[in-house]
Amino acid sequence: MKFAVALSLVAVCCHAATVKHERRFPDDFIFGCATAAYQIEGAWNEDGKGENIWDYMTHNNPTVIVDQSNGDVAADSYHNVERDVEMMRELGLDAYRFSLSWSRILPTGFANEVNQAGINYYNNLINEMLKYNIQPLVTLYHWDLPQRLQELGGFANPLIADWFEDYARVVFENFGDRVKLWITFNEPREICYEGYGSNTKAPILNATGVGTYLCAKHLVIAHAKAYYLYNNEFKASQGGECGITISVNWFGPLTDSEEDEFAAELRRQAEWGLYAEPIFSAEGGFPKELAARVAEKSAQQGYPWSRMPEFTEEEKNFVRGASDFFGVNHYTGLLISATEHMQQHPVPSLLDDIGVGSYVPPEWLQSASPWLTLSPNSIYNALTHLARKYNNPVFYITENGWSNTPSTGLQDDDRISYYRASFESMLNTLEAGVNLKGYMTWSLMDNFEWLLGYTELFGLYEVDFNSPERTRTPRKSAFVYKEMLRTRTIDYSYEPQSLVMTIDEGH
């Protein structure tokens, strides 16, 4: 199906302003929340679980975390399955997206040793959800590689594709009878650029200019191997779908000049095209303009070859089309310039390779995270762009959220404003003909926020990290989100009468 924008942006915005109360999400649109294993589970060394790269880093180099905390206990979801599902029921969720801990299932990373206690934990969670008709949306990998595999090179080693395929087989065999939506990888950019090409995610390899591109190629091939494994051996009997989630924030041109538009395109290719293009484009392989820029820079820097590896024709054919849907994690946007707002970056590095500037208008609402602002209509901008570029595949927004500081407490009105703006932008997107099927907030509950520890919180539910019980309490945003899911509309006049959450048994 060819994509066509049904309404201009101006018309959509005018429509939104005049008849907001008439706009409604389809009945089959899936609403949920999302979490990740290392950020919430805790029980880091219980019941046979192996060490992962975040366990290793936080224990051996704790100063890289702002508050020197870790995920050893986190929200202790390992011991709170029933309460976590109760929160899903309180909200009236259609689905819950969570990730599996590779090292909880395969302690060494290899499939010769399967940890039954880990299998039991996820079976209990899945079964408890299904008891209440909450659909599991399961991510195989959300940044917590077994440490043993990292010591063998991790995503810099092409054998990662085989190791991941073996892990995926164990997962599909154990949970595929009940799980019908699979995500292979969460946010390849954060895995490859932040973990291998920079120092802002484990394993903080910081192999600037080389690590990002090696990781990117090996990761998309690993994704394709898991996809075809499911497609060829499990789909017929299990009837599910398998895709990938990529972080797609919006990068628009600062001005309408050709130079700024090309700069914005380069930034889009560097941020998400590096991973989306091999899978979703008709040509396959890495984005052409970005590849040419990296090759040019590599030659100038004295490399005898481009720092960006190429895909063989066989590899292009293997990876191309290897996804049933496009998962999008979307939070914010930036304006991109070819000449202004330039910053210094390591040489060589991905951001030095593209050499563009970025700008955030001061009027955009700022969260507790320096990188996260409320970028107007950015979901619409990002998804209509992707739909035009990739022939309108099925999309799920698999993360979207807003951070506060711990001092915010339960009255999180800025998060409510952000979610309402996101819902407006999604309705614009649906009206434009984009094949968007679902939306997951980040996050169901407060959690360990990677290098920021517990200094930034995204949860609809506040978690008391000082309590041994890790008590969960709904914030005001939880009640507003629940009402939006119940009515499938945006009611700006809605105010919860109390902050006491109950379960709607009619859901």
VEXZAZA-380002 format. One line per 2 residues: number of its first residue (from 1); for each residue y, z, x of N, C-alpha, C. Coordinates in steps of 0.1 Angstrom, whole numbers. Example, Ala and Ser with C-alpha at 12.3 -4.5 7.8 and 13.67 -1.06 7.14 Angstrom:
VEXZAZA-380002
1) -57/78/132/-45/78/123/-33/78/132 | -22/71/128/-11/71/137/0/79/129 .
END
This chain:
VEXZAZA-380002
1) -12/0/8/0/0/0/12/0/9 | 21/-10/6/33/-10/14/43/0/9 .
3) 50/6/18/60/17/15/73/11/11 | 79/16/0/92/12/-4/100/25/-8 .
5) 112/26/-4/120/37/-8/125/35/-22 | 121/44/-31/125/41/-45/139/43/-48 .
7) 146/52/-41/160/55/-44/167/57/-31 | 179/53/-30/187/56/-18/189/71/-17 .
9) 192/75/-4/194/89/-2/206/94/-10 | 216/86/-12/228/91/-20/223/93/-34 .
11) 216/83/-40/211/84/-53/202/96/-55 | 193/99/-46/184/110/-47/192/123/-47 .
13) 201/124/-38/209/137/-37/217/139/-50 | 223/128/-55/230/129/-68/221/134/-79 .
15) 209/128/-79/200/131/-90/196/146/-89 | 193/150/-76/190/164/-74/200/174/-79 .
17) 213/170/-77/224/179/-80/226/180/-95 | 223/169/-103/226/169/-117/214/173/-126 .
19) 201/171/-122/190/174/-130/179/182/-123 | 184/191/-115/174/199/-107/163/205/-116 .
21) 167/210/-128/158/217/-136/147/208/-142 | 149/194/-141/140/185/-147/129/180/-137 .
23) 132/183/-124/123/178/-113/112/188/-111 | 100/182/-111/88/191/-111/77/185/-102 .
25) 70/193/-95/59/188/-86/47/185/-95 | 39/175/-91/27/171/-99/17/183/-100 .
27) 9/183/-110/0/194/-112/-11/194/-101 | -14/182/-95/-24/182/-85/-19/184/-71 .
29) -6/187/-70/1/189/-57/-4/203/-52 | -9/204/-40/-15/216/-34/-5/225/-27 .
31) -3/237/-32/6/246/-25/-3/257/-19 | 2/262/-7/-5/272/0/3/279/11 .
33) -3/286/20/3/292/31/-6/290/43 | -1/292/55/-8/289/68/-7/300/77 .
35) -18/302/86/-18/311/97/-26/305/108 | -27/312/119/-35/308/131/-43/320/136 .
37) -55/317/141/-64/328/145/-58/338/155 | -53/333/166/-49/343/176/-37/351/171 .
39) -29/345/162/-17/352/158/-20/363/148 | -31/363/141/-34/373/131/-47/381/132 .
41) -57/375/138/-70/381/137/-72/394/145 | -66/395/157/-69/407/165/-84/407/169 .
43) -90/419/171/-104/420/175/-107/410/186 | -99/411/196/-99/400/207/-112/401/215 .
45) -119/412/215/-131/413/223/-142/419/215 | -141/419/202/-152/425/194/-163/415/190 .
47) -175/420/188/-186/413/182/-189/400/189 | -188/401/202/-192/389/210/-182/378/213 .
49) -170/380/208/-160/370/210/-157/368/225 | -155/356/230/-152/353/244/-137/353/246 .
51) -132/353/258/-118/353/262/-112/339/260 | -100/339/255/-93/326/254/-80/326/263 .
53) -73/315/263/-62/314/273/-51/324/269 | -49/327/257/-39/337/253/-43/351/256 .
55) -56/354/255/-61/367/259/-58/369/274 | -62/358/282/-61/359/296/-46/360/301 .
57) -38/352/295/-24/352/299/-17/365/296 | -18/370/283/-11/382/280/-16/394/287 .
59) -29/394/291/-34/406/299/-31/405/313 | -30/393/319/-28/392/333/-13/388/337 .
61) -6/384/327/8/381/330/17/385/318 | 17/398/314/23/402/302/38/400/301 .
63) 45/398/313/59/397/313/64/384/308 | 55/374/306/59/361/300/62/363/285 .
65) 57/374/279/60/376/264/72/385/263 | 82/381/255/95/388/254/94/403/253 .
67) 85/408/244/83/422/243/70/428/249 | 65/419/258/52/423/265/41/427/256 .
69) 41/421/244/30/424/234/19/414/236 | 9/415/227/-2/405/227/-8/405/213 .
71) -19/396/212/-26/395/199/-39/403/199 | -40/413/207/-53/421/208/-57/426/194 .
73) -46/431/187/-49/436/173/-41/427/163 | -29/423/166/-20/415/158/-20/421/143 .
75) -22/412/133/-22/417/120/-36/423/116 | -46/422/125/-59/428/123/-66/421/111 .
77) -64/408/109/-71/401/98/-86/401/99 | -91/403/111/-106/404/113/-112/415/105 .
79) -104/425/103/-109/437/95/-102/438/81 | -95/427/77/-88/428/64/-90/415/56 .
81) -102/410/56/-104/398/48/-101/400/33 | -105/410/27/-103/412/13/-88/413/10 .
83) -80/421/18/-66/422/16/-59/409/18 | -63/401/28/-56/388/30/-59/379/18 .
85) -71/379/13/-73/370/1/-66/376/-11 | -65/389/-12/-57/394/-23/-43/390/-23 .
87) -37/388/-11/-23/383/-10/-22/369/-15 | -32/361/-12/-33/347/-16/-33/347/-32 .
89) -41/356/-38/-42/357/-52/-29/361/-58 | -22/371/-52/-10/376/-57/1/364/-58 .
91) 0/356/-48/10/345/-47/6/333/-56 | -7/333/-60/-12/321/-68/-14/309/-60 .
93) -19/310/-48/-20/299/-39/-32/290/-44 | -30/277/-42/-40/267/-44/-49/266/-32 .
95) -43/268/-20/-50/266/-7/-45/276/3 | -53/278/13/-49/286/25/-54/279/37 .
97) -44/276/46/-48/270/59/-49/280/70 | -60/281/76/-62/290/87/-70/283/98 .
99) -69/288/110/-77/282/122/-89/290/126 | -98/284/132/-110/290/138/-107/293/152 .
101) -112/305/157/-111/308/171/-124/302/178 | -121/292/186/-132/285/194/-140/296/201 .
103) -134/305/208/-141/315/216/-148/326/208 | -144/327/195/-151/336/186/-165/330/182 .
105) -165/317/181/-177/310/176/-186/306/188 | -179/301/199/-186/298/211/-180/305/223 .
107) -185/317/226/-178/326/236/-175/320/249 | -183/311/254/-180/304/267/-173/291/265 .
109) -172/287/253/-166/274/250/-177/263/248 | -189/266/253/-200/256/253/-209/259/241 .
111) -215/249/236/-223/250/223/-237/256/225 | -241/259/238/-254/265/240/-255/279/235 .
113) -244/286/233/-244/300/229/-234/301/217 | -240/303/205/-233/304/192/-233/319/188 .
115) -221/324/186/-219/338/182/-220/340/167 | -231/345/162/-234/346/148/-223/356/141 .
117) -219/366/148/-209/375/142/-196/367/139 | -192/358/148/-180/349/145/-183/340/133 .
119) -194/334/132/-198/326/120/-197/335/108 | -202/347/108/-202/356/97/-188/359/92 .
121) -179/361/101/-165/364/98/-159/353/90 | -160/341/95/-154/329/88/-162/326/75 .
123) -175/328/74/-182/327/62/-177/337/51 | -174/349/55/-169/359/46/-156/355/41 .
125) -147/350/50/-134/346/45/-134/334/36 | -142/324/40/-143/312/31/-149/316/17 .
127) -159/324/17/-166/327/5/-157/336/-4 | -149/345/2/-140/353/-6/-129/345/-12 .
129) -124/335/-5/-114/325/-10/-119/317/-22 | -131/312/-20/-137/303/-30/-140/311/-43 .
131) -143/324/-41/-146/332/-53/-134/331/-63 | -122/329/-57/-110/329/-65/-103/315/-66 .
133) -112/305/-63/-107/291/-64/-96/287/-55 | -95/294/-43/-85/291/-33/-92/282/-23 .
135) -86/270/-21/-92/260/-12/-90/262/3 | -100/263/11/-98/264/25/-94/251/32 .
137) -83/252/40/-79/240/48/-80/245/62 | -90/240/69/-94/247/82/-90/238/94 .
139) -83/245/104/-80/239/116/-90/243/127 | -95/233/134/-105/236/144/-98/243/157 .
141) -86/238/160/-80/243/173/-65/245/171 | -61/258/172/-47/261/172/-43/269/184 .
143) -45/262/196/-39/266/209/-47/277/217 | -58/281/212/-65/292/219/-78/288/225 .
145) -77/279/235/-88/274/243/-96/285/250 | -109/284/249/-117/294/257/-113/293/272 .
147) -111/305/278/-107/305/292/-116/298/301 | -129/299/299/-139/292/308/-136/277/308 .
149) -132/271/297/-129/257/297/-116/254/304 | -106/263/303/-94/261/310/-96/261/325 .
151) -105/270/330/-108/270/344/-114/258/349 | -119/250/340/-125/236/344/-115/225/341 .
153) -102/229/339/-92/219/337/-86/218/323 | -93/223/313/-88/222/300/-86/208/295 .
155) -74/206/290/-71/192/285/-66/183/296 | -66/187/308/-64/178/319/-77/172/323 .
157) -88/177/318/-102/172/321/-106/163/310 | -110/150/313/-114/141/302/-126/146/295 .
159) -134/155/301/-146/160/294/-143/169/282 | -130/173/281/-126/181/269/-130/174/256 .
161) -130/161/256/-134/154/244/-148/157/240 | -157/157/250/-171/160/247/-173/175/243 .
163) -166/184/250/-167/198/247/-162/201/233 | -151/194/229/-145/196/216/-155/190/205 .
165) -161/179/208/-170/173/198/-182/182/196 | -187/189/206/-198/198/205/-194/210/196 .
167) -182/215/199/-177/226/191/-175/222/176 | -170/210/174/-168/205/160/-181/204/153 .
169) -192/200/160/-205/199/153/-210/213/148 | -208/223/156/-212/236/152/-204/241/140 .
171) -191/238/140/-183/241/128/-187/234/116 | -188/221/117/-192/213/105/-205/217/99 .
173) -215/220/108/-228/224/104/-227/238/96 | -219/247/100/-219/260/95/-209/262/83 .
175) -199/254/82/-189/256/71/-186/244/63 | -191/232/66/-188/220/60/-193/218/45 .
177) -202/227/42/-207/226/28/-197/231/18 | -187/239/23/-177/245/15/-163/241/18 .
179) -160/237/31/-147/232/35/-146/217/33 | -135/213/26/-134/199/23/-121/193/29 .
181) -113/201/36/-101/196/43/-102/201/57 | -103/192/67/-104/196/81/-92/191/89 .
183) -86/199/98/-76/195/108/-83/197/121 | -83/187/130/-88/189/143/-79/197/152 .
185) -67/192/154/-58/199/163/-45/202/156 | -39/214/159/-26/217/154/-16/215/165 .
187) -6/206/162/5/203/171/2/200/185 | -3/188/188/-5/183/201/7/184/211 .
189) 19/182/206/30/184/215/31/197/221 | 29/208/213/30/221/218/19/224/227 .
191) 7/218/225/-4/220/234/-1/213/247 | 3/201/247/4/192/259/18/194/266 .
193) 29/193/259/42/194/265/45/209/269 | 43/218/259/47/232/262/37/239/271 .
195) 24/235/269/13/242/277/10/236/291 | 11/223/292/8/216/304/20/210/311 .
197) 30/206/304/42/200/310/53/209/311 | 52/221/306/63/231/307/56/245/308 .
199) 64/255/305/59/269/307/62/278/295 | 61/272/283/65/279/271/53/282/262 .
201) 41/277/265/29/281/258/17/282/269 | 7/290/266/-4/291/274/-11/277/275 .
203) -16/273/287/-18/281/299/-6/281/309 | 6/278/304/18/277/312/15/270/326 .
205) 9/258/325/6/250/337/18/245/344 | 28/241/336/41/236/341/39/224/350 .
207) 30/215/348/28/203/356/37/193/350 | 50/194/353/60/186/346/58/171/350 .
209) 60/163/341/59/148/343/46/142/344 | 35/150/345/21/145/347/12/152/336 .
211) 13/165/335/4/173/326/5/168/312 | 17/166/307/19/162/293/11/150/289 .
213) 12/140/298/6/127/295/-9/127/296 | -14/134/306/-28/135/308/-34/142/296 .
215) -28/153/292/-33/161/280/-32/152/268 | -22/145/266/-20/137/254/-31/127/252 .
217) -35/120/262/-45/110/261/-59/117/258 | -62/127/266/-75/133/264/-76/140/250 .
219) -65/145/245/-65/152/232/-67/142/221 | -60/131/221/-62/122/210/-76/116/210 .
221) -82/114/222/-96/109/222/-105/120/217 | -103/133/221/-111/144/215/-110/144/200 .
223) -98/143/195/-96/142/180/-105/131/174 | -104/119/180/-111/108/175/-126/111/175 .
225) -131/117/186/-145/120/186/-150/129/175 | -142/140/173/-145/149/162/-144/142/148 .
227) -134/133/147/-132/126/134/-144/117/131 | -149/109/141/-160/101/139/-173/108/138 .
229) -174/120/144/-186/128/142/-187/132/127 | -175/137/122/-175/141/108/-178/129/99 .
231) -171/118/102/-172/106/93/-186/100/93 | -193/100/104/-205/93/106/-217/102/102 .
233) -216/115/104/-228/124/103/-226/134/91 | -214/137/87/-213/148/77/-206/144/64 .
235) -197/134/64/-189/131/53/-198/127/41 | -208/119/43/-216/115/31/-222/126/24 .
237) -226/137/31/-233/148/24/-223/159/20 | -212/160/28/-203/171/25/-190/167/17 .
239) -187/154/18/-176/149/9/-162/153/13 | -159/157/25/-146/162/29/-138/151/36 .
241) -126/155/41/-117/147/48/-113/153/61 | -110/145/71/-106/151/84/-94/144/89 .
243) -84/152/94/-72/146/99/-67/154/110 | -54/153/114/-47/159/125/-34/164/120 .
245) -29/175/126/-15/180/123/-6/178/135 | 5/171/133/15/169/144/28/175/140 .
247) 35/181/150/48/186/147/58/175/146 | 64/173/135/74/162/132/87/168/127 .
249) 96/172/136/109/176/133/117/163/132 | 129/163/126/136/150/124/146/149/136 .
251) 146/137/142/156/134/152/164/121/148 | 176/124/143/184/113/139/195/110/149 .
253) 201/98/148/212/94/158/225/102/155 | 232/106/165/244/113/164/255/104/157 .
255) 255/91/161/264/81/155/256/70/151 | 262/60/145/255/48/140/254/37/151 .
257) 257/41/163/256/31/174/242/27/177 | 240/15/182/226/11/186/221/19/197 .
259) 229/24/206/225/32/217/220/46/212 | 227/52/203/222/65/198/209/63/189 .
261) 208/52/182/196/50/174/184/48/184 | 186/41/195/175/39/204/172/52/211 .
263) 182/60/214/180/74/220/172/82/210 | 175/82/197/168/90/187/153/85/187 .
265) 151/72/187/137/66/187/129/71/199 | 136/71/211/129/76/223/125/91/221 .
267) 134/99/216/131/113/214/119/115/204 | 119/106/193/108/107/183/95/103/190 .
269) 95/93/198/83/89/205/78/100/215 | 87/106/222/83/117/231/78/129/224 .
271) 84/132/212/80/145/205/67/143/198 | 66/132/190/54/131/181/48/117/182 .
273) 55/107/186/49/94/187/38/93/197 | 39/101/208/29/102/218/15/104/213 .
275) 15/112/202/2/116/196/-1/108/183 | 10/104/175/8/97/163/5/82/165 .
277) 12/76/174/11/62/176/-4/57/179 | -11/64/188/-25/59/191/-34/60/179 .
279) -31/69/169/-40/71/158/-35/63/146 | -22/63/143/-17/57/130/-11/43/131 .
281) -7/39/143/-1/26/144/-11/14/144 | -6/3/141/-15/-9/140/-19/-14/154 .
283) -10/-11/164/-12/-16/178/-21/-6/186 | -20/7/184/-27/17/191/-21/19/205 .
285) -26/29/212/-20/33/225/-7/40/224 | -2/44/235/11/52/236/22/43/231 .
287) 33/49/227/45/41/222/51/32/233 | 54/20/230/57/10/240/70/13/248 .
289) 80/17/241/93/20/247/92/32/256 | 85/42/252/84/54/260/75/51/272 .
291) 64/43/270/56/40/282/63/32/292 | 72/23/287/80/15/297/90/23/304 .
293) 96/33/298/105/42/304/98/51/315 | 87/56/311/80/64/321/75/56/333 .
295) 70/44/331/66/35/342/78/32/351 | 90/29/345/102/27/353/106/39/361 .
297) 106/50/355/110/63/362/100/66/373 | 87/64/370/77/67/380/79/59/392 .
299) 82/46/391/84/37/402/96/41/410 | 107/45/403/119/50/410/116/62/418 .
301) 107/71/413/104/83/420/93/82/430 | 89/70/433/79/68/444/65/69/441 .
303) 62/70/428/48/70/424/42/56/425 | 29/55/430/23/42/431/18/37/417 .
305) 19/45/407/14/42/393/22/50/383 | 22/45/371/29/53/361/23/66/359 .
307) 31/77/357/26/90/354/19/91/340 | 22/81/332/16/80/318/3/71/319 .
309) -9/77/317/-21/68/318/-21/59/306 | -28/48/308/-30/38/297/-43/40/290 .
311) -43/35/278/-56/34/270/-62/21/273 | -75/20/275/-82/8/276/-83/2/262 .
313) -85/-11/261/-87/-17/247/-98/-10/239 | -108/-7/246/-119/0/239/-114/14/233 .
315) -107/21/242/-101/34/237/-91/32/226 | -83/22/227/-73/20/216/-81/17/203 .
317) -91/9/203/-98/6/191/-106/18/186 | -110/27/195/-117/39/191/-108/49/184 .
319) -96/51/189/-87/61/184/-79/56/171 | -76/43/171/-68/38/160/-75/39/147 .
321) -68/45/137/-73/47/124/-82/59/122 | -83/68/132/-92/79/132/-86/91/125 .
323) -82/89/112/-77/101/105/-77/98/90 | -80/107/82/-80/105/67/-66/109/62 .
325) -59/117/69/-45/121/65/-37/125/77 | -24/125/75/-14/129/85/-9/143/81 .
327) -13/153/89/-7/166/87/6/168/94 | 16/173/88/30/174/93/34/188/93 .
329) 37/193/105/44/206/106/59/203/108 | 67/207/98/81/204/99/89/217/97 .
331) 99/218/106/108/230/105/123/226/105 | 127/216/113/141/215/115/145/201/120 .
333) 157/199/125/161/186/130/172/187/140 | 174/176/147/184/175/158/191/162/156 .
335) 203/161/161/210/148/162/210/144/177 | 207/131/180/204/127/193/214/117/198 .
337) 219/118/210/229/109/216/224/103/229 | 228/91/231/225/84/244/234/88/255 .
339) 246/94/252/256/97/263/261/111/262 | 260/118/251/267/131/250/257/142/248 .
341) 261/155/251/253/167/249/241/166/258 | 242/161/270/231/160/279/228/174/286 .
343) 215/176/289/211/188/296/203/184/308 | 202/194/317/194/192/329/179/195/326 .
345) 170/187/331/156/189/330/149/187/343 | 137/193/345/130/191/357/127/176/360 .
347) 127/173/372/124/159/376/111/159/385 | 101/152/380/99/145/368/95/154/356 .
349) 98/149/344/94/156/332/96/147/320 | 90/150/309/91/142/297/105/141/293 .
351) 113/152/292/126/151/287/135/144/297 | 133/145/310/140/137/320/137/122/319 .
353) 124/119/315/120/105/314/128/99/303 | 131/105/292/138/99/281/153/100/283 .
355) 158/111/289/172/111/293/182/110/281 | 180/118/271/189/118/259/195/131/257 .
357) 206/132/249/212/145/246/209/149/232 | 210/162/228/208/166/215/219/176/210 .
359) 221/176/197/232/183/192/228/189/178 | 233/202/176/231/209/163/244/212/157 .
361) 248/206/146/261/209/140/262/224/137 | 274/230/140/275/245/138/274/250/124 .
363) 276/241/114/275/245/100/261/246/95 | 251/242/103/237/243/98/233/258/99 .
365) 226/263/89/222/277/88/212/280/100 | 215/291/107/207/295/119/197/306/115 .
367) 185/304/120/174/314/118/175/324/130 | 165/333/131/163/341/143/159/334/155 .
369) 153/322/153/149/314/164/159/304/169 | 163/303/181/174/294/186/171/280/182 .
371) 158/276/181/155/262/179/155/258/164 | 156/268/155/153/266/141/166/268/133 .
373) 171/256/128/182/256/118/178/249/106 | 186/251/95/183/244/83/190/230/84 .
375) 182/220/87/187/206/89/187/199/75 | 198/195/70/198/190/56/189/178/53 .
377) 181/180/43/171/170/38/162/164/49 | 159/173/58/151/168/70/137/164/67 .
379) 131/170/57/117/166/53/117/152/48 | 127/149/39/128/135/34/130/126/46 .
381) 139/129/55/142/120/66/130/117/74 | 123/128/77/111/126/86/100/119/79 .
383) 96/123/67/85/117/60/87/102/55 | 99/99/51/102/85/47/101/76/60 .
385) 106/82/71/104/74/84/90/72/87 | 82/82/87/68/81/90/61/71/80 .
387) 64/72/67/58/64/57/61/49/60 | 73/46/63/77/32/66/69/27/79 .
389) 68/36/89/63/32/102/48/31/101 | 41/39/93/26/39/94/20/35/80 .
391) 27/27/72/21/22/60/17/33/50 | 25/43/50/24/54/39/10/60/38 .
393) 5/67/49/-8/74/47/-6/86/38 | -17/93/36/-17/105/29/-11/116/38 .
395) -1/123/33/5/134/41/3/147/35 | 1/157/43/2/171/39/12/178/48 .
397) 22/186/43/30/194/51/22/207/53 | 17/208/66/8/219/69/15/232/75 .
399) 28/230/78/36/242/81/50/239/78 | 58/249/73/72/249/71/76/263/69 .
401) 86/268/77/90/282/75/102/286/82 | 106/298/81/119/303/86/117/317/92 .
403) 123/320/103/122/332/110/133/342/108 | 130/355/107/140/366/107/136/375/118 .
405) 146/384/121/143/395/130/136/407/122 | 130/416/129/123/427/122/133/435/114 .
407) 146/435/118/156/443/110/159/438/97 | 155/426/94/158/420/81/151/427/69 .
409) 139/432/72/132/439/62/127/430/51 | 128/435/38/122/428/27/131/419/20 .
411) 144/420/22/155/412/16/158/400/24 | 150/389/23/151/378/32/157/366/25 .
413) 170/367/20/176/357/12/178/344/20 | 180/344/33/181/331/40/168/324/40 .
415) 157/331/41/144/324/40/142/317/26 | 147/324/15/146/318/2/155/306/1 .
417) 167/306/7/175/294/7/168/283/14 | 162/286/25/155/276/33/143/269/25 .
419) 135/278/18/124/272/11/129/264/-1 | 140/268/-8/145/260/-19/150/247/-14 .
421) 156/247/-2/161/234/4/149/225/7 | 138/231/12/126/224/16/120/218/3 .
423) 120/225/-8/114/220/-20/123/209/-26 | 136/210/-25/144/199/-29/141/186/-21 .
425) 140/188/-8/137/177/1/124/171/-2 | 114/179/-5/101/174/-8/101/166/-21 .
427) 109/171/-31/110/163/-44/117/150/-41 | 127/150/-33/133/137/-29/123/128/-23 .
429) 114/133/-14/104/126/-7/94/120/-17 | 89/128/-27/80/123/-37/86/112/-45 .
431) 99/114/-49/105/104/-57/107/91/-49 | 108/91/-36/109/79/-28/96/72/-26 .
433) 85/77/-32/72/71/-31/63/75/-20 | 67/85/-12/59/89/-1/46/96/-7 .
435) 35/94/0/22/98/-5/19/113/0 | 28/122/-4/27/136/0/19/144/-10 .
437) 8/151/-5/-2/157/-14/-2/172/-14 | 5/178/-4/5/193/-4/14/199/6 .
439) 16/212/5/26/219/13/21/233/16 | 22/237/28/18/251/33/30/258/39 .
441) 34/269/35/44/277/41/38/283/54 | 47/285/64/44/293/76/53/305/74 .
443) 48/317/72/34/320/72/31/330/61 | 18/331/58/14/341/48/19/355/52 .
445) 18/359/64/22/372/69/28/372/83 | 35/382/86/40/384/100/29/383/110 .
447) 32/377/121/21/376/131/27/376/146 | 18/375/155/22/374/169/28/360/172 .
449) 41/360/175/48/347/175/49/342/190 | 37/340/196/35/334/209/44/341/220 .
451) 52/334/227/60/341/238/71/350/232 | 74/349/220/84/358/213/77/371/208 .
453) 64/372/210/58/384/205/60/387/191 | 65/400/188/68/404/175/83/405/172 .
455) 91/398/180/106/398/179/111/388/168 | 103/379/164/106/369/154/95/369/144 .
457) 98/370/131/88/371/120/90/360/110 | 79/354/106/79/343/96/72/346/83 .
459) 67/358/81/59/361/70/65/362/57 | 59/357/46/62/361/33/59/375/30 .
461) 49/380/37/45/394/37/49/401/50 | 56/412/49/59/420/61/46/428/65 .
463) 43/428/78/32/436/83/38/447/92 | 33/459/89/37/471/96/29/472/109 .
465) 34/467/120/26/467/132/25/481/139 | 32/490/133/31/504/138/20/512/130 .
467) 15/506/120/5/513/112/-9/508/116 | -18/518/118/-32/514/121/-38/505/111 .
469) -34/506/98/-39/498/87/-32/484/87 | -22/482/95/-14/470/94/-10/466/80 .
471) -4/476/73/-1/474/59/8/462/56 | 4/454/46/12/442/42/20/445/30 .
473) 33/441/30/42/443/19/49/430/16 | 50/426/3/56/413/0/71/414/2 .
475) 77/404/8/92/403/9/97/396/-4 | 110/396/-6/116/389/-17/112/375/-18 .
477) 111/368/-6/107/354/-6/93/352/-12 | 84/361/-10/71/360/-16/71/358/-31 .
479) 80/366/-38/81/365/-52/88/352/-57 | 98/347/-49/104/335/-52/94/323/-50 .
481) 86/324/-39/76/313/-37/66/313/-48 | 62/325/-52/52/326/-63/57/320/-76 .
483) 70/322/-79/76/317/-91/77/301/-90 | 80/296/-78/81/282/-76/67/275/-78 .
485) 57/282/-73/43/277/-75/39/278/-89 | 42/288/-96/38/290/-110/45/279/-119 .
487) 57/276/-117/64/267/-125/65/253/-120 | 62/251/-107/63/239/-99/77/233/-100 .
489) 86/241/-101/100/237/-102/108/247/-93 | 121/244/-91/130/252/-83/140/258/-93 .
491) 139/271/-95/148/278/-104/158/287/-96 | 170/282/-94/180/289/-86/185/302/-92 .
493) 183/303/-105/187/316/-111/176/327/-111 | 164/324/-106/154/334/-106/156/345/-96 .
495) 155/357/-101/156/369/-92/145/378/-96 | 136/382/-87/126/392/-90/131/405/-95 .
497) 125/410/-105/130/423/-111/126/435/-103 | 115/433/-95/111/444/-86/103/437/-74 .
499) 101/445/-64/93/439/-53/79/445/-53 | 73/446/-65/59/450/-66/51/438/-71 .
501) 42/434/-62/34/422/-65/21/425/-73 | 19/417/-83/6/418/-90/-1/405/-91 .
503) -13/405/-94/-21/393/-95/-21/387/-109 | -18/374/-110/-19/367/-123/-33/362/-125 .
505) -40/369/-133/-55/366/-134/-57/353/-141 | -46/348/-147/-47/335/-154/-47/323/-144 .
507) -43/326/-132/-42/315/-122/-56/309/-119 .
END
